[in-house]
Amino acid sequence: MGVELSGATLLPETSFALLPGRCAAVRGPNGAGKTTLLRVLAGRLRPTSGRATLFERRLDERARTVRQHVAALIEPPVLYPDLTLRDQIALIVGAWAGAAARPDVRPAAWPGLGEEAIDRFEIRHLETRFPHELSSGQRQLVSLAVTFARPGSVLLLDEPEQRLDPHRRGLLGDAILAARESGVAVAFASHDAELVARVADTSLHVGGAAV
């Protein structure tokens, strides 16, 4: 699959399969198409050549199955300005709990961290703060907590380590491994060689081949 816009190549032709319980690091220089690939895999962008599918159906974020199974942190999630961190997580947990209970919905591979995400990312001391009271690094941790709190079968992350110190990058690695070990298919773009070495079992160089 590939993506072109007005004659410009946003994603060169790429063949890629995400498998349950596997973690792929998406590598390449800035502008190579890593974020574009993740958007395609999230169903947010349709490829102009080839196909992107989930459960043998075209990926489209408007489809209930895609929303149920794909958890993505590609752009910062929208946080409600009048809700505290604790409220944000409770909202996410409550929303997805209802979907999981439906008999006509295929269950996700992983239930997510739920409210435990606050402790996994060590932000319990921030739980009563509003979004405008957070630093950029704290907002990144909150974004990760919101993403990992929900259930999913596919986890997509775009440079999730940004603005995190080494200790918190370790917490991120722990969370990715927990998802992977529960059968989630993970793909993440990253420039952190240490994180890649720890959690990925394959790498895809955009414009190249998986190794």
Backbone as a chain_set.jsonl record, in Angstrom:
{"seq": "MGVELSGATLLPETSFALLPGRCAAVRGPNGAGKTTLLRVLAGRLRPTSGRATLFERRLDERARTVRQHVAALIEPPVLYPDLTLRDQIALIVGAWAGAAARPDVRPAAWPGLGEEAIDRFEIRHLETRFPHELSSGQRQLVSLAVTFARPGSVLLLDEPEQRLDPHRRGLLGDAILAARESGVAVAFASHDAELVARVADTSLHVGGAAV", "coords": {"N": [[0.847, -1.186, 0.0], [0.33, 2.345, -0.495], [0.59, 5.932, -0.171], [-0.353, 8.838, -1.774], [-0.472, 12.354, -2.378], [-1.606, 14.993, -4.164], [0.417, 14.576, -6.042], [2.618, 14.228, -4.442], [4.545, 11.91, -2.581], [3.469, 10.483, 0.275], [3.607, 8.147, 1.657], [5.684, 5.642, 0.744], [5.404, 2.71, -1.366], [4.47, 0.026, 0.619], [4.629, -3.042, 2.281], [3.099, -4.774, 4.821], [2.403, -6.578, 7.757], [0.62, -6.864, 10.717], [0.782, -8.834, 13.561], [-0.94, -10.778, 16.056], [0.238, -10.447, 19.394], [2.761, -9.647, 18.668], [5.335, -7.195, 18.172], [6.107, -4.406, 16.34], [8.587, -2.199, 15.344], [8.506, 0.871, 13.781], [10.626, 2.316, 11.633], [12.774, 4.928, 10.364], [13.829, 7.967, 8.659], [12.871, 11.372, 9.54], [9.937, 12.428, 7.92], [9.747, 10.26, 6.258], [7.435, 8.761, 6.175], [6.4, 7.443, 8.347], [4.465, 8.251, 10.292], [2.298, 8.577, 8.6], [1.898, 5.918, 7.772], [1.065, 4.786, 10.22], [-1.333, 6.166, 10.557], [-2.792, 5.142, 8.432], [-2.981, 2.467, 9.28], [-4.564, 2.845, 11.468], [-6.947, 3.394, 10.355], [-7.556, 5.963, 9.727], [-6.737, 7.192, 7.476], [-7.031, 6.603, 4.083], [-5.309, 4.383, 1.982], [-3.854, 5.256, -1.198], [-3.048, 3.41, -2.949], [-3.147, -0.141, -3.049], [-4.25, -2.051, -0.123], [-5.565, -1.778, 3.214], [-6.355, -3.717, 5.929], [-8.472, -5.031, 8.536], [-9.303, -7.882, 10.241], [-10.002, -8.895, 7.774], [-11.502, -6.912, 6.628], [-11.853, -3.656, 5.225], [-9.894, -1.108, 6.636], [-11.326, 1.417, 8.48], [-11.9, 4.159, 10.37], [-14.469, 4.883, 11.007], [-15.894, 2.604, 11.244], [-17.414, 0.424, 13.547], [-16.089, -1.865, 14.502], [-13.39, -1.308, 14.033], [-12.977, 0.903, 15.705], [-13.431, -0.353, 18.118], [-11.325, -2.144, 18.34], [-8.855, -0.958, 17.743], [-6.466, 0.878, 19.306], [-4.988, 3.971, 19.456], [-2.273, 6.225, 19.611], [-1.526, 8.727, 18.013], [-1.872, 11.395, 17.333], [-2.003, 13.866, 19.946], [-4.453, 12.906, 22.321], [-7.797, 14.19, 22.625], [-8.447, 16.023, 25.441], [-10.784, 16.624, 27.954], [-11.332, 19.869, 29.033], [-12.519, 20.539, 31.475], [-12.426, 18.327, 33.077], [-10.808, 16.324, 35.489], [-7.707, 14.42, 35.595], [-8.301, 11.912, 36.766], [-11.041, 11.824, 36.241], [-11.001, 11.792, 33.442], [-9.874, 9.274, 32.852], [-11.769, 7.607, 34.077], [-13.949, 8.127, 32.435], [-13.096, 7.052, 29.981], [-12.787, 4.32, 30.686], [-15.421, 3.668, 31.435], [-16.818, 4.113, 29.029], [-15.773, 2.179, 27.242], [-16.289, -0.149, 28.611], [-19.007, -0.616, 28.299], [-19.136, -1.227, 25.557], [-17.698, -3.61, 25.432], [-19.394, -5.383, 26.648], [-21.35, -6.053, 24.865], [-23.025, -8.565, 23.045], [-22.816, -8.828, 20.291], [-20.437, -7.839, 19.511], [-17.131, -8.379, 18.622], [-14.831, -9.56, 20.949], [-12.136, -7.657, 22.364], [-8.582, -8.273, 22.249], [-7.245, -7.594, 24.529], [-8.023, -6.283, 27.72], [-7.141, -3.8, 28.446], [-5.488, -1.381, 30.607], [-7.194, -0.045, 32.263], [-8.29, 1.775, 35.136], [-5.939, 1.343, 36.414], [-3.972, 2.341, 34.861], [-3.205, 4.865, 35.676], [-1.543, 4.42, 37.87], [0.365, 2.747, 36.678], [1.785, 4.479, 35.034], [2.719, 6.146, 36.895], [1.383, 8.526, 37.804], [-0.352, 9.194, 39.777], [-0.266, 11.3, 41.563], [-1.117, 13.357, 40.035], [-3.796, 13.125, 39.618], [-5.958, 14.775, 40.327], [-5.676, 17.01, 38.837], [-6.339, 19.41, 36.235], [-6.276, 19.458, 32.599], [-4.949, 21.866, 31.713], [-3.213, 22.361, 33.738], [-1.01, 20.811, 33.521], [2.382, 19.958, 32.696], [4.314, 19.706, 29.601], [5.605, 17.198, 29.53], [4.121, 15.838, 31.483], [1.626, 15.865, 30.267], [2.143, 14.133, 28.158], [2.457, 11.704, 29.524], [-0.135, 11.467, 30.553], [-1.538, 11.251, 28.149], [-0.575, 8.771, 27.284], [-1.551, 7.159, 29.367], [-4.326, 7.416, 29.001], [-4.564, 6.19, 26.514], [-3.627, 3.554, 26.968], [-5.433, 2.734, 28.865], [-7.783, 1.818, 27.745], [-9.497, -0.985, 26.132], [-8.22, -3.208, 23.533], [-7.124, -4.658, 20.398], [-5.196, -4.012, 18.678], [-2.445, -1.883, 18.908], [-1.251, 1.282, 18.353], [1.375, 3.529, 18.184], [2.848, 6.686, 18.025], [5.963, 7.804, 18.195], [6.032, 7.486, 21.116], [7.735, 7.896, 23.239], [8.506, 10.499, 23.434], [9.47, 13.442, 25.169], [9.802, 12.136, 27.585], [11.594, 11.055, 30.471], [14.409, 8.789, 31.143], [13.529, 6.915, 33.155], [10.724, 7.007, 32.958], [10.435, 6.241, 30.346], [11.076, 3.64, 30.667], [8.794, 2.775, 32.063], [6.931, 3.05, 30.041], [7.898, 1.093, 28.266], [7.373, -1.195, 29.83], [4.558, -1.154, 29.807], [3.995, -1.499, 27.076], [5.034, -4.073, 26.685], [3.315, -5.512, 28.373], [0.892, -5.264, 27.006], [1.571, -6.533, 24.582], [2.185, -9.145, 25.48], [-0.319, -9.953, 26.146], [-1.487, -10.523, 23.81], [-1.878, -8.472, 22.017], [-1.433, -6.765, 18.938], [1.22, -4.768, 18.15], [2.409, -1.683, 16.917], [4.87, 0.75, 16.578], [6.268, 3.965, 16.061], [9.524, 5.132, 16.465], [12.461, 6.803, 17.711], [14.078, 5.883, 19.591], [16.518, 3.83, 20.299], [17.064, 2.069, 22.389], [14.543, 1.524, 23.55], [13.307, 0.319, 21.349], [14.917, -1.979, 21.037], [14.245, -3.296, 23.356], [11.429, -3.893, 23.323], [10.48, -4.527, 20.752], [10.016, -7.072, 18.301], [10.385, -7.119, 15.659], [11.328, -4.999, 12.921], [10.291, -2.373, 10.804], [11.458, -0.663, 8.177], [10.503, 2.183, 6.752], [9.729, 2.239, 3.395], [11.45, 0.225, 2.994], [12.111, -3.127, 3.992], [10.646, -5.476, 6.322], [12.585, -6.613, 9.087]], "CA": [[0.0, 0.0, 0.0], [1.056, 3.595, -0.522], [-0.25, 7.118, -0.081], [0.103, 10.01, -2.502], [-1.366, 13.502, -2.29], [-1.224, 16.069, -5.087], [1.679, 14.241, -6.682], [3.67, 13.989, -3.451], [4.469, 10.598, -1.937], [3.458, 10.559, 1.736], [4.027, 6.814, 2.103], [6.072, 4.81, -0.391], [4.783, 1.384, -1.364], [4.875, -0.69, 1.823], [3.898, -4.273, 2.592], [3.27, -4.863, 6.265], [1.362, -7.326, 8.463], [0.703, -6.849, 12.178], [0.299, -10.11, 14.063], [-1.216, -10.779, 17.498], [1.346, -10.777, 20.27], [4.03, -9.217, 18.09], [5.564, -5.759, 18.264], [6.933, -3.925, 15.232], [9.077, -0.822, 15.398], [8.5, 1.52, 12.468], [11.838, 3.147, 11.631], [13.013, 5.727, 9.169], [14.08, 9.376, 8.958], [11.71, 12.258, 9.545], [9.371, 12.645, 6.598], [9.76, 9.033, 5.448], [6.082, 8.223, 6.059], [6.068, 6.607, 9.51], [3.181, 8.673, 10.853], [1.28, 8.267, 7.587], [1.622, 4.487, 7.878], [0.26, 4.544, 11.417], [-2.688, 6.678, 10.293], [-3.463, 4.149, 7.582], [-3.283, 1.295, 10.103], [-5.638, 3.218, 12.398], [-8.171, 3.626, 9.603], [-7.797, 7.399, 9.628], [-6.322, 7.619, 6.151], [-7.152, 5.503, 3.126], [-4.189, 4.36, 1.028], [-4.226, 5.506, -2.587], [-2.763, 2.165, -3.658], [-3.16, -1.27, -2.124], [-5.341, -2.151, 0.848], [-5.262, -1.97, 4.63], [-7.525, -4.432, 6.423], [-8.546, -5.595, 9.881], [-10.26, -8.99, 10.187], [-10.337, -9.037, 6.363], [-12.34, -5.797, 6.196], [-11.081, -2.431, 5.04], [-9.741, -0.279, 7.825], [-12.006, 2.707, 8.429], [-12.173, 4.495, 11.762], [-15.905, 5.03, 11.221], [-16.449, 1.283, 11.504], [-17.432, 0.109, 14.971], [-15.068, -2.873, 14.811], [-12.094, -0.643, 14.077], [-12.908, 1.696, 16.939], [-13.394, -1.269, 19.246], [-10.107, -2.948, 18.417], [-7.628, -0.207, 17.486], [-6.128, 1.966, 20.224], [-3.894, 4.673, 18.782], [-1.771, 7.515, 20.064], [-0.829, 9.269, 16.851], [-1.888, 12.789, 17.744], [-2.446, 13.915, 21.347], [-5.896, 12.737, 22.449], [-8.538, 15.343, 23.123], [-8.753, 15.943, 26.866], [-11.824, 17.576, 28.33], [-10.681, 20.857, 29.898], [-13.149, 20.652, 32.799], [-12.343, 17.043, 33.764], [-9.498, 15.982, 36.031], [-7.136, 13.187, 35.051], [-9.088, 10.792, 37.269], [-12.304, 11.82, 35.504], [-10.732, 11.394, 32.051], [-9.681, 7.821, 32.828], [-13.061, 6.986, 34.399], [-14.784, 8.255, 31.246], [-12.618, 6.069, 29.003], [-13.109, 2.987, 31.18], [-16.863, 3.482, 31.364], [-17.261, 4.058, 27.637], [-15.404, 0.916, 26.611], [-16.904, -1.272, 29.335], [-20.289, -0.872, 27.665], [-18.939, -1.877, 24.264], [-17.215, -4.976, 25.641], [-20.47, -6.23, 27.143], [-22.302, -6.34, 23.79], [-22.793, -9.906, 22.502], [-22.578, -8.789, 18.851], [-19.14, -7.211, 19.277], [-15.992, -9.273, 18.804], [-14.068, -9.071, 22.097], [-10.763, -7.228, 22.137], [-7.584, -9.207, 22.767], [-6.724, -7.103, 25.809], [-8.99, -5.383, 28.345], [-6.53, -2.53, 28.772], [-5.072, -1.216, 32.0], [-8.254, 0.565, 33.056], [-7.854, 2.81, 36.071], [-4.57, 1.028, 36.827], [-3.05, 3.1, 34.014], [-2.697, 6.0, 36.451], [-0.412, 3.953, 38.666], [1.401, 2.198, 35.801], [2.6, 5.584, 34.542], [3.135, 6.883, 38.09], [0.825, 9.882, 37.769], [-1.408, 9.288, 40.775], [-0.21, 12.628, 42.176], [-1.724, 14.315, 39.112], [-5.157, 12.698, 39.296], [-6.953, 15.829, 40.544], [-5.336, 18.174, 38.027], [-6.988, 19.613, 34.943], [-5.259, 19.44, 31.532], [-4.149, 23.085, 31.607], [-2.272, 22.403, 34.85], [0.026, 19.813, 33.271], [3.513, 20.293, 31.837], [4.299, 18.926, 28.365], [5.935, 15.815, 29.863], [2.983, 15.265, 32.188], [0.571, 15.627, 29.27], [2.491, 12.92, 27.421], [2.123, 10.578, 30.394], [-1.596, 11.372, 30.582], [-1.938, 10.724, 26.84], [-0.277, 7.335, 27.299], [-2.479, 6.506, 30.3], [-5.638, 7.371, 28.353], [-4.497, 5.213, 25.424], [-3.463, 2.203, 27.511], [-6.546, 2.399, 29.756], [-8.891, 1.216, 27.0], [-9.211, -2.293, 25.528], [-7.842, -3.183, 22.132], [-6.393, -5.775, 19.805], [-4.098, -3.378, 17.95], [-1.96, -0.693, 19.586], [-0.428, 2.071, 17.454], [1.97, 4.622, 18.94], [3.755, 7.506, 17.231], [7.0, 8.371, 19.058], [5.444, 7.6, 22.456], [8.76, 8.205, 24.238], [8.877, 11.914, 23.409], [9.359, 14.24, 26.396], [9.879, 11.282, 28.763], [12.941, 10.769, 30.957], [14.704, 7.353, 31.048], [12.69, 6.108, 34.036], [9.36, 6.92, 32.414], [10.519, 5.423, 29.133], [11.002, 2.265, 31.163], [7.385, 2.492, 32.345], [6.311, 2.871, 28.728], [8.284, -0.235, 27.789], [6.614, -2.182, 30.606], [3.169, -1.159, 29.348], [3.963, -2.107, 25.738], [5.232, -5.511, 26.854], [2.093, -6.071, 28.951], [-0.081, -5.384, 25.916], [2.05, -7.551, 23.65], [2.062, -10.467, 26.094], [-1.744, -10.28, 26.213], [-1.957, -10.855, 22.468], [-2.102, -7.281, 21.206], [-0.489, -6.465, 17.859], [1.726, -3.427, 18.445], [3.328, -1.013, 15.988], [5.192, 2.076, 17.084], [7.369, 4.704, 15.46], [10.382, 5.572, 17.556], [13.878, 7.046, 17.467], [14.761, 5.412, 20.799], [17.068, 2.504, 19.999], [16.967, 1.21, 23.576], [13.154, 1.076, 23.649], [13.082, -0.613, 20.241], [15.594, -3.241, 21.341], [13.604, -3.964, 24.484], [10.039, -4.336, 23.164], [10.125, -4.919, 19.385], [10.6, -8.304, 17.784], [10.628, -6.903, 14.243], [11.388, -3.596, 12.549], [9.942, -2.036, 9.437], [12.021, 0.594, 7.711], [9.554, 2.675, 5.743], [10.387, 2.23, 2.101], [12.278, -0.972, 2.921], [11.45, -4.389, 4.317], [10.703, -5.883, 7.726], [13.769, -7.434, 9.38]], "C": [[0.884, 1.238, 0.0], [0.07, 4.747, -0.449], [0.417, 8.245, -0.849], [-0.934, 11.117, -2.375], [-0.811, 14.606, -3.175], [0.152, 15.832, -5.698], [2.828, 13.979, -5.737], [3.463, 12.634, -2.792], [4.564, 10.773, -0.421], [3.897, 9.239, 2.353], [4.424, 6.009, 0.89], [5.425, 3.425, -0.272], [5.367, 0.537, -0.232], [3.995, -1.924, 2.002], [4.174, -4.611, 4.057], [2.102, -5.635, 6.867], [1.627, -7.258, 9.961], [0.059, -8.117, 12.703], [0.05, -10.037, 15.562], [0.003, -11.183, 18.315], [2.708, -10.429, 19.742], [4.118, -7.698, 18.163], [6.533, -5.331, 17.178], [7.316, -2.471, 15.456], [9.116, -0.277, 13.983], [9.621, 2.549, 12.468], [11.949, 3.91, 10.318], [13.229, 7.173, 9.544], [12.787, 10.181, 8.992], [11.238, 12.499, 8.116], [9.304, 11.408, 5.733], [8.367, 8.439, 5.271], [5.644, 7.384, 7.242], [4.697, 6.963, 10.085], [2.049, 8.376, 9.878], [0.905, 6.795, 7.638], [0.745, 4.191, 9.087], [-1.164, 5.05, 11.234], [-3.478, 5.73, 9.407], [-3.878, 2.944, 8.412], [-4.386, 1.577, 11.116], [-6.959, 3.439, 11.677], [-8.513, 5.087, 9.444], [-7.473, 7.961, 8.252], [-6.385, 6.425, 5.221], [-5.962, 5.527, 2.169], [-4.686, 4.616, -0.386], [-3.852, 4.33, -3.478], [-2.717, 1.045, -2.631], [-4.307, -1.189, -1.132], [-4.773, -2.259, 2.254], [-6.51, -2.564, 5.263], [-7.353, -4.848, 7.882], [-9.641, -6.646, 9.863], [-10.855, -9.11, 8.781], [-11.337, -7.991, 5.872], [-11.502, -4.533, 6.14], [-11.058, -1.61, 6.321], [-10.393, 1.08, 7.607], [-12.401, 3.05, 9.858], [-13.661, 4.708, 12.048], [-16.578, 3.7, 11.531], [-16.337, 0.941, 12.988], [-16.33, -0.878, 15.348], [-13.686, -2.238, 14.917], [-11.95, 0.156, 15.36], [-12.784, 0.798, 18.16], [-12.022, -1.895, 19.439], [-8.804, -2.169, 18.268], [-7.5, 0.945, 18.473], [-4.903, 2.667, 19.663], [-3.561, 5.981, 19.484], [-0.886, 8.041, 18.942], [-0.77, 10.789, 16.961], [-2.321, 12.802, 19.207], [-3.964, 13.759, 21.434], [-6.543, 14.006, 22.977], [-8.869, 15.102, 24.598], [-9.78, 17.007, 27.2], [-11.259, 18.573, 29.341], [-11.251, 20.952, 31.302], [-13.193, 19.323, 33.547], [-10.923, 16.837, 34.278], [-8.97, 14.723, 35.354], [-7.947, 11.981, 35.5], [-10.406, 10.68, 36.522], [-12.103, 11.361, 34.06], [-10.629, 9.879, 31.947], [-11.0, 7.107, 33.106], [-13.997, 7.033, 33.194], [-14.404, 7.214, 30.194], [-13.03, 4.654, 29.421], [-14.598, 2.708, 31.058], [-17.368, 3.327, 29.944], [-16.975, 2.706, 27.007], [-15.956, -0.289, 27.345], [-18.244, -1.623, 28.714], [-20.151, -1.595, 26.349], [-18.539, -3.334, 24.437], [-18.331, -5.921, 26.05], [-21.456, -6.638, 26.044], [-22.013, -7.708, 23.171], [-22.468, -9.913, 21.015], [-21.228, -8.181, 18.5], [-18.024, -8.211, 19.564], [-15.119, -8.745, 19.94], [-12.644, -8.693, 21.715], [-9.801, -8.223, 22.767], [-7.171, -8.859, 24.192], [-7.724, -6.155, 26.431], [-8.44, -3.998, 28.629], [-6.182, -2.44, 30.251], [-6.164, -0.635, 32.876], [-7.707, 1.656, 33.966], [-6.437, 2.558, 36.591], [-3.547, 1.809, 36.002], [-2.452, 4.288, 34.763], [-1.472, 5.589, 37.258], [0.713, 3.407, 37.799], [2.339, 3.288, 35.293], [2.979, 6.563, 35.655], [2.675, 8.341, 38.06], [-0.341, 10.028, 38.746], [-1.434, 10.684, 41.404], [-0.818, 13.711, 41.29], [-3.219, 14.1, 38.933], [-6.218, 13.764, 39.507], [-6.668, 17.074, 39.716], [-6.142, 18.204, 36.733], [-5.901, 19.692, 33.861], [-4.385, 20.684, 31.476], [-3.124, 23.218, 32.736], [-1.091, 21.448, 34.665], [1.151, 20.385, 32.418], [3.458, 19.422, 30.579], [4.637, 17.459, 28.632], [4.803, 15.117, 30.588], [1.834, 14.979, 31.23], [0.872, 14.381, 28.446], [2.164, 11.686, 28.238], [0.615, 10.378, 30.468], [-2.114, 10.807, 29.261], [-1.701, 9.226, 26.761], [-1.262, 6.597, 28.199], [-3.857, 6.362, 29.67], [-5.655, 6.301, 27.258], [-4.435, 3.783, 25.947], [-4.62, 1.797, 28.423], [-7.633, 1.598, 29.032], [-8.509, -0.153, 26.437], [-8.786, -2.149, 24.074], [-7.173, -4.471, 21.702], [-5.187, -5.291, 19.022], [-3.734, -2.099, 18.689], [-0.969, 0.014, 18.673], [0.065, 3.304, 18.194], [2.974, 5.371, 18.063], [4.707, 8.248, 18.162], [6.488, 8.568, 20.491], [6.429, 8.015, 23.528], [9.079, 9.693, 24.33], [8.544, 12.609, 24.734], [9.376, 13.4, 27.672], [11.335, 11.056, 29.163], [13.177, 9.251, 30.927], [13.821, 6.479, 31.93], [11.298, 5.928, 33.449], [9.329, 6.211, 31.069], [10.512, 3.933, 29.512], [9.574, 1.859, 31.483], [6.618, 2.26, 31.047], [6.636, 1.49, 28.17], [7.539, -1.333, 28.515], [5.189, -2.301, 30.085], [3.046, -1.795, 27.965], [4.117, -3.62, 25.846], [3.993, -6.175, 27.441], [1.022, -6.26, 27.885], [0.307, -6.497, 24.961], [1.849, -8.954, 24.212], [0.606, -10.905, 26.241], [-2.333, -10.551, 24.84], [-2.254, -9.672, 21.584], [-1.034, -7.186, 20.119], [-0.071, -5.01, 18.01], [2.616, -2.939, 17.309], [3.595, 0.376, 16.543], [6.37, 2.67, 16.337], [8.209, 5.276, 16.58], [11.798, 5.822, 17.061], [14.726, 6.553, 18.642], [15.235, 3.983, 20.588], [16.941, 1.558, 21.182], [15.551, 0.67, 23.749], [12.84, 0.052, 22.563], [13.686, -1.973, 20.554], [14.87, -4.009, 22.426], [12.255, -4.584, 24.122], [9.705, -4.864, 21.778], [10.766, -6.251, 19.014], [10.773, -8.247, 16.272], [10.68, -5.402, 14.001], [10.98, -3.445, 11.097], [10.556, -0.683, 9.126], [11.148, 1.062, 6.561], [10.286, 2.861, 4.423], [11.286, 1.027, 1.917], [11.487, -2.193, 3.299], [11.547, -4.649, 5.819], [11.906, -6.782, 7.938], [13.642, -7.99, 10.788]], "O": [[2.034, 1.194, 0.435], [-1.132, 4.565, -0.64], [1.581, 8.573, -0.621], [-2.131, 10.848, -2.276], [0.301, 15.09, -2.969], [0.948, 16.759, -5.851], [3.9, 13.554, -6.166], [2.333, 12.256, -2.481], [5.607, 11.164, 0.102], [4.485, 9.213, 3.434], [3.564, 5.711, 0.061], [4.961, 3.033, 0.798], [6.58, 0.353, -0.132], [2.772, -1.851, 1.888], [5.326, -4.72, 4.477], [0.945, -5.381, 6.53], [2.73, -7.56, 10.418], [-1.071, -8.444, 12.341], [0.751, -9.313, 16.269], [0.708, -12.134, 17.976], [3.718, -10.861, 20.297], [3.1, -7.006, 18.209], [7.653, -5.837, 17.105], [6.464, -1.624, 15.725], [9.693, -0.895, 13.088], [9.575, 3.532, 13.207], [11.312, 3.581, 9.318], [12.852, 7.582, 10.642], [11.742, 9.723, 8.529], [12.043, 12.742, 7.217], [8.855, 11.48, 4.589], [8.133, 7.691, 4.321], [4.633, 6.686, 7.166], [3.872, 6.084, 10.334], [0.962, 7.97, 10.29], [-0.275, 6.454, 7.556], [-0.215, 3.426, 8.985], [-2.106, 4.42, 11.712], [-4.678, 5.535, 9.6], [-4.996, 2.448, 8.271], [-5.064, 0.656, 11.572], [-7.986, 3.65, 12.322], [-9.635, 5.425, 9.067], [-7.886, 9.069, 7.908], [-5.856, 5.358, 5.532], [-5.64, 6.574, 1.607], [-5.804, 4.239, -0.736], [-4.284, 4.256, -4.628], [-2.302, 1.249, -1.49], [-5.217, -0.372, -1.276], [-3.666, -2.756, 2.465], [-7.597, -1.996, 5.154], [-6.238, -4.993, 8.381], [-10.782, -6.348, 9.511], [-12.043, -9.387, 8.616], [-11.95, -8.164, 4.818], [-10.559, -4.362, 6.913], [-12.076, -1.446, 6.993], [-10.055, 1.801, 6.668], [-13.158, 2.311, 10.487], [-14.07, 4.714, 13.209], [-17.706, 3.671, 12.024], [-15.292, 1.146, 13.605], [-15.707, -0.738, 16.401], [-12.902, -2.594, 15.797], [-10.916, 0.092, 16.025], [-12.108, 1.15, 19.127], [-11.602, -2.149, 20.568], [-7.746, -2.677, 18.636], [-8.314, 1.867, 18.479], [-3.882, 2.025, 19.419], [-4.444, 6.736, 19.892], [0.327, 7.831, 18.926], [0.273, 11.394, 16.71], [-2.945, 11.847, 19.668], [-4.689, 14.418, 20.689], [-5.915, 14.793, 23.686], [-9.494, 14.101, 24.95], [-9.658, 18.156, 26.777], [-10.761, 18.17, 30.393], [-10.564, 21.391, 32.224], [-13.911, 19.194, 34.539], [-9.953, 17.14, 33.582], [-9.698, 14.045, 34.629], [-8.251, 11.11, 34.685], [-10.848, 9.577, 36.201], [-12.93, 10.63, 33.515], [-11.226, 9.27, 31.06], [-11.319, 6.115, 32.451], [-14.752, 6.091, 32.955], [-15.269, 6.578, 29.593], [-13.554, 3.888, 28.613], [-14.994, 1.626, 30.623], [-18.245, 2.504, 29.679], [-17.826, 2.145, 26.318], [-16.079, -1.361, 26.752], [-18.587, -2.8, 28.61], [-20.949, -2.48, 26.039], [-18.985, -4.198, 23.682], [-18.234, -7.128, 25.827], [-22.313, -7.49, 26.278], [-20.87, -7.984, 22.806], [-21.907, -10.886, 20.513], [-20.907, -8.022, 17.322], [-17.987, -8.816, 20.636], [-14.705, -7.587, 19.899], [-12.026, -9.324, 20.857], [-10.158, -8.932, 23.708], [-6.791, -9.737, 24.967], [-8.242, -5.284, 25.731], [-9.194, -3.104, 29.015], [-6.537, -3.314, 31.042], [-6.081, -0.717, 34.101], [-6.772, 2.37, 33.603], [-5.809, 3.46, 37.146], [-2.387, 1.925, 36.398], [-1.31, 4.67, 34.507], [-0.484, 6.322, 37.32], [1.887, 3.575, 38.131], [3.538, 3.059, 35.137], [3.488, 7.654, 35.398], [3.466, 9.263, 38.261], [-1.211, 10.88, 38.564], [-2.503, 11.193, 41.74], [-1.013, 14.844, 41.73], [-3.853, 14.826, 38.167], [-7.294, 13.669, 38.917], [-7.347, 18.089, 39.875], [-6.565, 17.172, 36.214], [-4.74, 19.962, 34.168], [-3.187, 20.573, 31.216], [-2.262, 24.097, 32.69], [-0.266, 21.301, 35.566], [0.91, 21.196, 31.524], [2.644, 18.501, 30.499], [4.032, 16.569, 28.035], [4.543, 13.939, 30.346], [1.146, 13.967, 31.364], [-0.046, 13.65, 28.074], [1.642, 10.712, 27.696], [0.138, 9.244, 30.447], [-3.025, 9.979, 29.253], [-2.533, 8.491, 26.23], [-1.753, 5.528, 27.837], [-4.49, 5.313, 29.788], [-6.648, 5.591, 27.097], [-5.116, 2.899, 25.425], [-4.767, 0.612, 28.723], [-8.323, 0.789, 29.652], [-7.324, -0.448, 26.282], [-8.971, -1.097, 23.461], [-6.718, -5.266, 22.525], [-4.268, -6.06, 18.736], [-4.612, -1.318, 19.056], [0.033, -0.572, 18.263], [-0.733, 4.045, 18.768], [3.841, 4.761, 17.438], [4.314, 9.201, 18.834], [6.51, 9.683, 21.014], [6.025, 8.441, 24.61], [9.839, 10.109, 25.204], [7.488, 12.389, 25.327], [9.002, 13.895, 28.735], [12.203, 10.887, 28.307], [12.23, 8.497, 30.705], [13.402, 5.405, 31.499], [10.757, 4.822, 33.445], [8.306, 5.64, 30.693], [10.008, 3.09, 28.77], [9.176, 0.727, 31.209], [5.762, 1.38, 30.97], [5.755, 0.797, 27.662], [7.111, -2.305, 27.893], [4.666, -3.405, 29.936], [2.103, -2.543, 27.707], [3.406, -4.367, 25.173], [3.652, -7.291, 27.05], [0.33, -7.278, 27.856], [-0.531, -7.311, 24.574], [1.395, -9.85, 23.501], [0.328, -12.087, 26.439], [-3.535, -10.784, 24.712], [-2.824, -9.836, 20.505], [0.133, -7.492, 20.36], [-0.917, -4.116, 17.998], [3.462, -3.676, 16.803], [2.671, 1.091, 16.93], [7.34, 1.981, 16.02], [7.678, 5.841, 17.537], [12.28, 5.168, 16.136], [15.935, 6.776, 18.684], [14.45, 3.039, 20.685], [16.731, 0.361, 20.992], [15.371, -0.507, 24.06], [12.188, -0.959, 22.823], [13.041, -3.003, 20.359], [14.876, -5.24, 22.425], [11.956, -5.692, 24.567], [8.724, -5.594, 21.633], [11.914, -6.521, 19.368], [11.249, -9.205, 15.663], [10.139, -4.623, 14.786], [11.292, -4.294, 10.262], [10.21, 0.323, 9.746], [11.069, 0.407, 5.522], [11.31, 3.539, 4.343], [11.83, 0.811, 0.833], [10.306, -2.293, 2.965], [12.421, -4.109, 6.499], [12.223, -7.615, 7.088], [14.527, -8.711, 11.249]]}, "num_chains": 1, "name": "protein.A"}
